[in-house]
């Protein structure tokens, strides 16, 4: 699932050019969705809860789901690290 979908349209054009039919492509797409449904669902639930996800959160959710682990086990440490890294630096007292 981590490979992403950035070049899906290019892949479809190549497959159709090589003689693969829309029906064959539809079958492959359905198989992909069926196989990746746990990650799709986990992403949808987290996106619904948070409204936005960054690339690291998306990767953590997909990786956890692919490994059969609840996404919170990967998200919590990632988010803790992110909040630490992006925390406002301590301001000196005046």
SEVEXMI-871496 format. One record per residue (C-alpha): x, y, z; residue in one letter; residue number from 1. Coordinates in steps of 0.02 Angstrom, whole numbers, plus 50000, padded with zeros to 5 digits. Layout:
<recs>
- x	y	z	aa	i
- X	Y	Z	A	NUM
...
</recs>
This chain:
<recs>
- x	y	z	aa	i
- 50000	50000	50000	X	1
- 50147	50117	50027	X	2
- 50183	50126	49841	X	3
- 50045	50254	49820	X	4
- 49937	50295	49673	X	5
- 50032	50441	49597	X	6
- 50052	50359	49427	X	7
- 49887	50262	49413	X	8
- 49825	50355	49259	X	9
- 49990	50326	49169	X	10
- 49980	50141	49213	X	11
- 49802	50131	49145	X	12
- 49852	50214	48982	X	13
- 49998	50092	48962	X	14
- 49889	49941	49002	X	15
- 49753	49994	48881	X	16
- 49885	50029	48748	X	17
- 49954	49853	48777	X	18
- 49783	49778	48743	X	19
- 49716	49756	48919	X	20
- 49530	49793	48924	X	21
- 49436	49908	49042	X	22
- 49354	49751	49112	X	23
- 49523	49674	49153	X	24
- 49580	49836	49234	X	25
- 49419	49847	49335	X	26
- 49446	49670	49399	X	27
- 49624	49714	49451	X	28
- 49564	49874	49536	X	29
- 49431	49780	49633	X	30
- 49560	49652	49689	X	31
- 49674	49792	49746	X	32
- 49535	49876	49847	X	33
- 49484	49709	49924	X	34
- 49665	49671	49972	X	35
- 49699	49847	50039	X	36
- 49530	49874	50122	X	37
- 49599	49869	50301	X	38
- 49720	50012	50261	X	39
- 49587	50108	50164	X	40
- 49468	50093	50312	X	41
- 49600	50142	50439	X	42
- 49647	50295	50338	X	43
- 49465	50345	50319	X	44
- 49431	50328	50506	X	45
- 49584	50429	50554	X	46
- 49548	50561	50423	X	47
- 49369	50576	50483	X	48
- 49432	50598	50662	X	49
- 49574	50720	50624	X	50
- 49515	50805	50463	X	51
- 49694	50809	50395	X	52
- 49841	50688	50394	X	53
- 50021	50722	50347	X	54
- 50127	50605	50243	X	55
- 50207	50527	50397	X	56
- 50038	50490	50475	X	57
- 49976	50411	50314	X	58
- 50133	50303	50302	X	59
- 50117	50252	50486	X	60
- 49935	50201	50465	X	61
- 49970	50100	50308	X	62
- 50125	50017	50381	X	63
- 50037	49971	50543	X	64
- 49887	49902	50449	X	65
- 49998	49803	50330	X	66
- 50084	49726	50482	X	67
- 49920	49687	50569	X	68
- 49951	49813	50708	X	69
- 49825	49943	50767	X	70
- 49874	50109	50687	X	71
- 49879	50198	50857	X	72
- 50034	50098	50901	X	73
- 50127	50184	50758	X	74
- 50035	50350	50762	X	75
- 50061	50390	50947	X	76
- 50252	50386	50941	X	77
- 50256	50476	50773	X	78
- 50142	50614	50837	X	79
- 50239	50630	51000	X	80
- 50401	50650	50905	X	81
- 50322	50772	50783	X	82
- 50252	50879	50923	X	83
- 50423	50880	51008	X	84
- 50517	50925	50849	X	85
- 50396	51063	50800	X	86
- 50367	51131	50975	X	87
- 50398	51314	51001	X	88
- 50574	51341	51069	X	89
- 50584	51403	51247	X	90
- 50575	51591	51248	X	91
- 50701	51677	51362	X	92
- 50625	51774	51506	X	93
- 50634	51962	51494	X	94
</recs>
